[in-house]
Amino acid sequence: MAPPHGELACPGTPLGPPQKTPLKSVSRPSYSGTMSRIAYETWRPSRASQWMVDAANQICAEYARQGYDLTLRQLYYQFVSRYPDVVPNTQRSYKNLGTVIDKARRAGLLDWDYIVDRTRNLMGYTTYEDPADFLTAMTTRYHTDVWADQPYRVEVWVEKEALSGVVGRAASSRNVDYFSCRGYVSQSELHTAARRLARYEDTGQTPVVIYLGDHDPSGIDMTRDISTRLALFGADVEVRRIALYADQIRVYNPPPNPAQLTDSRATTYIHDHGTLSWELDALDPGVLARLITQEIDAWCDRTLYNQAVGHRNPRTRPTHRPRRPMAHHRRVPRMTPPSHPHHRPPTPPFDTPIFNGVLLDVSRERNHS
């Protein structure tokens, strides 16, 4: 099953370059408790800055309608992709956009919920009004393991914490766990993952890690590193890199960056791929979600999944649970990351979406480094 081919999805009609039109007065919005545009200070943007604010509002609104919020880095790559003559792919452009977005949010010109920071979050514990409130909350957190009888046990790993929202949404739609590596995975967390994946093997399942990372010296090497250390820790795991690789770069044409020459792996990377590198953030969130769900579908037994989802409904639940297949399923050979996008596991892909389960609670995943 080949990855989807087509141009980078950018819904809506893009804005043109900055126009020399008179500035309109900006009124301070009132705070209603649910509004996300709150003016804390006054700012009169220049014509160029006002155009950037208008473009940011349009881009963010388009993705909000699809259910996505964006990091500043993702928003920046949308500007570079849509308006390369106005916003070139340089560090100066990135800093300039960050300054404009920061001022626009504080002036009430941009929705606070449009831009998110997924790397800094408050940690704590959940409280409840009373025991009845607790029981009500627990009814939404009860989930059955719909992958328990599958021949393969799939997890989705992504290099960057900033993309965990996009990856988590796609993985959860298939009731699959996901994990943010945050660069090279720490020894502690990878050892924990190896033990978890080995337990799946003990129950007769073949563990599969779907991996997404940057196309740069370290990003390419991380696939090898994960495979090597999981094997060292005793887990026989299929590590499938589905992004980012050369064929996808030719199809989706994300903005390039110079390869980091200070990276110790730069010499090998430049020899194999040239002097340019590409970030995973530059791919459209919808494209990333589609790559993930299609790969998950390729490893999933449709019949077993539908049966497991049906068990959640008492009206369709059978009187006994089918036995989990142990030695009768086919195991795929271990292999290096594919060099060609058409290589896929033996399970046939799904032609139509059949997943409609509730989201999986993956709060148990933690970085124990």
C-alpha positions as CSV (number, residue, x, y, z in Angstrom):
1,M,0.0,0.0,0.0
2,A,1.7,3.2,-1.2
3,P,1.5,6.4,0.8
4,P,-1.0,8.9,-0.6
5,H,0.2,10.9,-3.6
6,G,-0.8,14.5,-4.1
7,E,0.1,18.0,-3.2
8,L,0.3,19.3,0.3
9,A,-3.2,19.8,1.6
10,C,-3.8,23.5,2.1
11,P,-7.6,23.9,2.3
12,G,-9.2,27.2,1.4
13,T,-8.0,30.1,-0.8
14,P,-4.6,31.4,0.2
15,L,-4.1,35.1,0.9
16,G,-2.1,37.1,-1.5
17,P,1.0,39.2,-0.6
18,P,0.7,42.1,1.8
19,Q,-1.5,44.9,0.3
20,K,-1.0,48.6,1.0
21,T,-4.4,49.3,2.5
22,P,-5.2,51.7,5.4
23,L,-5.1,50.1,8.8
24,K,-8.5,49.4,10.4
25,S,-9.0,50.3,14.0
26,V,-8.9,47.2,16.3
27,S,-11.6,47.0,19.0
28,R,-10.9,45.3,22.3
29,P,-13.0,42.1,22.6
30,S,-14.9,41.5,25.7
31,Y,-14.1,38.5,27.9
32,S,-17.0,36.0,28.3
33,G,-15.2,33.1,29.9
34,T,-15.2,31.1,26.7
35,M,-13.6,33.5,24.2
36,S,-10.0,32.8,23.3
37,R,-9.3,36.3,21.9
38,I,-8.5,38.4,24.9
39,A,-6.7,41.8,24.6
40,Y,-4.2,42.4,27.3
41,E,-2.4,45.4,25.6
42,T,-2.8,47.7,22.6
43,W,-0.8,47.1,19.5
44,R,-1.0,48.9,16.1
45,P,0.7,46.5,13.6
46,S,2.4,47.7,10.5
47,R,0.8,46.7,7.1
48,A,3.2,43.8,6.8
49,S,2.5,42.6,10.3
50,Q,-1.3,43.0,9.8
51,W,-1.1,40.8,6.7
52,M,0.8,38.2,8.7
53,V,-1.8,38.3,11.4
54,D,-4.6,37.9,8.8
55,A,-2.8,35.0,7.1
56,A,-2.2,33.3,10.5
57,N,-5.9,33.6,11.4
58,Q,-6.9,32.1,8.1
59,I,-4.5,29.2,8.3
60,C,-5.3,28.4,11.9
61,A,-9.0,28.6,11.3
62,E,-8.7,26.2,8.5
63,Y,-7.0,23.6,10.7
64,A,-9.3,24.3,13.6
65,R,-12.2,23.3,11.5
66,Q,-10.5,20.0,10.9
67,G,-9.9,19.6,14.6
68,Y,-6.2,20.5,14.6
69,D,-4.3,23.1,16.6
70,L,-0.8,24.1,15.5
71,T,2.6,24.7,17.1
72,L,4.4,27.9,16.1
73,R,6.8,25.7,14.1
74,Q,3.9,24.1,12.1
75,L,2.4,27.5,11.5
76,Y,5.7,28.8,10.3
77,Y,6.1,26.0,7.7
78,Q,2.6,26.7,6.4
79,F,3.7,30.3,5.8
80,V,6.9,29.1,4.0
81,S,4.9,26.6,1.9
82,R,2.2,29.1,0.9
83,Y,4.1,32.3,0.7
84,P,7.7,31.5,-0.1
85,D,8.3,34.9,-1.7
86,V,7.1,36.7,1.4
87,V,8.3,34.4,4.1
88,P,11.6,32.6,3.1
89,N,12.7,29.6,5.1
90,T,15.3,31.3,7.3
91,Q,15.8,31.6,11.0
92,R,15.2,35.4,10.8
93,S,11.7,34.7,9.2
94,Y,10.9,32.2,12.0
95,K,11.8,34.7,14.7
96,N,9.9,37.5,13.0
97,L,6.8,35.3,12.8
98,G,7.1,34.4,16.4
99,T,7.3,38.1,17.4
100,V,4.2,39.0,15.3
101,I,2.2,36.1,16.7
102,D,3.1,36.9,20.2
103,K,2.0,40.5,19.9
104,A,-1.1,39.6,18.0
105,R,-2.3,37.2,20.8
106,R,-1.6,39.7,23.5
107,A,-3.5,42.4,21.5
108,G,-6.6,40.1,21.1
109,L,-6.0,39.7,17.3
110,L,-5.4,35.9,17.3
111,D,-7.2,33.1,19.1
112,W,-5.1,31.9,22.1
113,D,-6.2,28.3,21.4
114,Y,-4.9,28.3,17.8
115,I,-1.2,27.9,18.9
116,V,-0.1,25.3,21.4
117,D,3.0,24.4,23.2
118,R,3.1,20.6,23.7
119,T,6.5,20.5,25.5
120,R,5.6,22.4,28.7
121,N,2.6,21.2,30.7
122,L,1.5,21.3,34.3
123,M,1.7,18.0,36.1
124,G,-0.4,17.0,39.0
125,Y,-3.3,14.8,40.0
126,T,-7.0,14.9,39.3
127,T,-9.6,15.9,41.9
128,Y,-13.3,15.3,42.1
129,E,-16.2,17.1,43.8
130,D,-17.5,13.9,45.5
131,P,-17.5,10.1,45.0
132,A,-20.5,10.4,42.5
133,D,-18.4,12.8,40.4
134,F,-15.6,10.3,40.4
135,L,-17.8,7.5,39.3
136,T,-19.2,9.6,36.5
137,A,-15.8,10.4,35.3
138,M,-14.6,6.8,35.4
139,T,-17.4,5.7,33.1
140,T,-15.7,7.7,30.3
141,R,-12.3,6.2,31.0
142,Y,-13.2,2.5,30.9
143,H,-11.8,0.9,27.8
144,T,-11.5,-2.7,26.6
145,D,-8.4,-3.8,24.7
146,V,-9.6,-4.2,21.1
147,W,-6.1,-5.3,20.0
148,A,-5.9,-8.2,22.4
149,D,-6.7,-10.8,19.8
150,Q,-4.8,-9.3,16.9
151,P,-1.7,-11.1,15.5
152,Y,0.2,-7.8,15.6
153,R,0.5,-5.3,18.5
154,V,1.1,-1.8,17.1
155,E,2.5,1.3,18.7
156,V,3.2,4.7,17.1
157,W,6.4,6.6,18.0
158,V,7.2,10.1,16.9
159,E,10.6,11.9,17.3
160,K,9.1,15.2,18.4
161,E,6.9,16.0,21.4
162,A,5.5,19.0,19.4
163,L,3.8,16.6,17.0
164,S,2.2,14.4,19.8
165,G,-1.2,16.0,19.3
166,V,-1.4,15.1,15.6
167,V,0.1,11.7,16.1
168,G,-2.0,11.0,19.2
169,R,-5.3,11.9,17.5
170,A,-4.5,9.6,14.5
171,A,-3.4,6.7,16.8
172,S,-6.2,7.0,19.2
173,S,-8.7,6.8,16.3
174,R,-7.5,3.2,15.9
175,N,-7.2,2.5,19.6
176,V,-3.4,2.4,19.4
177,D,-0.9,3.6,22.0
178,Y,1.5,6.3,21.0
179,F,4.8,7.6,22.4
180,S,6.9,10.8,22.0
181,C,10.6,10.0,21.8
182,R,11.8,13.6,22.3
183,G,14.9,13.0,20.2
184,Y,17.0,9.9,21.0
185,V,14.9,7.8,23.5
186,S,16.4,7.7,27.0
187,Q,17.9,4.4,28.1
188,S,15.3,4.1,30.9
189,E,12.3,4.6,28.7
190,L,13.6,2.3,25.9
191,H,14.3,-0.4,28.4
192,T,10.7,-0.1,29.7
193,A,9.4,-0.2,26.2
194,A,11.4,-3.3,25.4
195,R,9.9,-5.1,28.4
196,R,6.4,-4.0,27.5
197,L,6.8,-5.2,23.8
198,A,8.4,-8.4,25.0
199,R,5.2,-9.1,27.0
200,Y,3.2,-8.8,23.9
201,E,5.4,-11.5,22.3
202,D,4.8,-13.7,25.3
203,T,1.0,-13.6,24.5
204,G,1.6,-14.6,20.9
205,Q,1.6,-11.2,19.3
206,T,4.2,-9.7,17.0
207,P,5.0,-6.1,18.3
208,V,5.3,-3.4,15.6
209,V,6.6,0.1,16.2
210,I,5.5,2.7,13.6
211,Y,8.1,5.5,13.6
212,L,8.1,9.1,12.3
213,G,11.1,11.3,12.4
214,D,12.9,14.2,10.7
215,H,14.9,13.6,7.5
216,D,18.2,14.9,8.9
217,P,21.4,13.3,10.2
218,S,20.1,12.4,13.6
219,G,16.5,11.8,12.5
220,I,17.5,9.1,10.1
221,D,19.8,7.5,12.6
222,M,17.2,7.3,15.3
223,T,15.4,4.5,13.5
224,R,18.5,2.4,13.6
225,D,19.1,3.3,17.2
226,I,15.6,2.2,18.3
227,S,15.9,-1.1,16.5
228,T,19.3,-1.9,17.8
229,R,18.6,-1.1,21.5
230,L,15.2,-2.8,21.5
231,A,17.0,-6.0,20.2
232,L,19.7,-5.5,22.9
233,F,17.1,-5.4,25.6
234,G,15.5,-8.6,24.3
235,A,12.5,-7.4,22.3
236,D,12.0,-8.8,18.8
237,V,10.3,-5.8,17.3
238,E,9.4,-4.7,13.7
239,V,10.4,-1.0,13.5
240,R,8.6,0.6,10.6
241,R,9.7,4.1,9.6
242,I,6.9,5.7,7.6
243,A,8.1,9.3,7.6
244,L,10.0,11.2,6.6
245,Y,11.9,9.8,3.6
246,A,13.0,10.8,0.1
247,D,9.9,9.7,-1.9
248,Q,7.6,11.7,0.4
249,I,9.8,14.8,0.1
250,R,9.5,14.6,-3.7
251,V,5.7,14.2,-3.4
252,Y,4.9,16.8,-0.7
253,N,7.8,19.2,-1.4
254,P,8.2,20.4,2.2
255,P,10.6,23.4,2.7
256,P,14.2,22.3,3.1
257,N,16.8,23.3,5.7
258,P,20.6,23.0,5.5
259,A,21.9,19.8,7.0
260,Q,23.5,20.4,10.4
261,L,27.2,20.1,9.7
262,T,28.0,20.0,13.4
263,D,26.1,16.7,13.8
264,S,28.5,13.8,14.2
265,R,26.4,11.8,11.6
266,A,26.5,14.6,9.0
267,T,29.2,13.1,6.8
268,T,27.3,9.9,6.2
269,Y,24.0,11.7,5.8
270,I,25.5,14.2,3.2
271,H,27.1,11.3,1.3
272,D,23.7,9.5,1.1
273,H,21.2,12.3,0.9
274,G,23.0,15.6,0.1
275,T,23.3,18.8,2.0
276,L,19.6,19.5,2.6
277,S,17.4,18.2,5.5
278,W,13.7,18.3,6.1
279,E,11.6,18.5,9.3
280,L,8.6,16.4,10.0
281,D,6.7,19.5,11.2
282,A,6.7,20.7,7.6
283,L,4.2,18.1,6.5
284,D,0.6,19.0,6.6
285,P,-1.1,17.5,9.8
286,G,-3.7,15.8,7.6
287,V,-1.0,14.1,5.6
288,L,0.7,12.9,8.8
289,A,-2.6,11.6,10.1
290,R,-3.3,9.8,6.9
291,L,0.1,8.1,6.8
292,I,-0.3,6.9,10.3
293,T,-3.9,5.5,10.0
294,Q,-3.1,3.8,6.7
295,E,-0.1,2.1,8.2
296,I,-2.0,1.0,11.2
297,D,-4.8,-0.4,9.0
298,A,-2.2,-2.5,7.1
299,W,-1.3,-4.3,10.3
300,C,-4.8,-4.8,11.6
301,D,-7.1,-7.8,11.1
302,R,-10.4,-6.2,10.2
303,T,-12.6,-9.1,11.3
304,L,-11.0,-9.5,14.7
305,Y,-11.1,-5.7,15.2
306,N,-14.8,-5.5,14.4
307,Q,-15.5,-8.4,16.7
308,A,-13.6,-6.7,19.5
309,V,-15.4,-3.3,19.0
310,G,-18.7,-5.2,19.0
311,H,-17.9,-6.6,22.4
312,R,-18.2,-3.1,23.9
313,N,-21.9,-3.1,23.1
314,P,-23.7,-5.5,25.5
315,R,-26.3,-6.2,22.9
316,T,-23.7,-7.6,20.5
317,R,-21.4,-9.2,23.0
318,P,-21.1,-13.0,22.6
319,T,-21.5,-15.4,25.5
320,H,-17.9,-16.4,25.4
321,R,-14.7,-14.7,24.3
322,P,-12.8,-16.2,21.3
323,R,-9.4,-17.6,22.1
324,R,-6.4,-15.5,21.2
325,P,-4.4,-16.9,18.3
326,M,-1.0,-18.0,19.5
327,A,1.0,-20.0,17.0
328,H,-1.2,-19.8,14.0
329,H,-0.5,-16.3,12.8
330,R,2.3,-15.4,10.4
331,R,5.2,-13.5,11.8
332,V,7.0,-11.1,9.4
333,P,10.8,-11.2,9.2
334,R,12.7,-8.5,11.0
335,M,14.1,-6.0,8.5
336,T,15.7,-2.6,8.2
337,P,13.6,0.5,7.5
338,P,12.2,0.2,3.9
339,S,14.0,2.0,1.1
340,H,10.8,1.9,-1.0
341,P,7.4,3.2,0.1
342,H,5.5,0.3,-1.6
343,H,6.9,-2.2,0.8
344,R,4.2,-3.1,3.3
345,P,3.3,-6.0,5.7
346,P,1.4,-9.0,4.6
347,T,-2.0,-7.9,6.1
348,P,-4.0,-6.3,3.3
349,P,-5.0,-2.6,3.7
350,F,-8.5,-1.4,4.4
351,D,-10.3,0.3,1.6
352,T,-12.9,2.0,3.9
353,P,-12.6,3.3,7.4
354,I,-14.1,0.9,9.9
355,F,-12.8,2.3,13.2
356,N,-15.3,4.1,15.4
357,G,-14.2,3.2,18.9
358,V,-13.7,5.7,21.8
359,L,-10.3,7.2,22.4
360,L,-7.7,5.2,24.3
361,D,-6.4,6.5,27.6
362,V,-2.7,6.6,27.2
363,S,-1.9,8.6,30.3
364,R,0.2,5.7,31.6
365,E,3.0,6.5,29.1
366,R,5.6,8.6,30.9
367,N,9.3,9.5,30.3
368,H,11.1,7.8,33.2
369,S,14.5,9.2,32.3
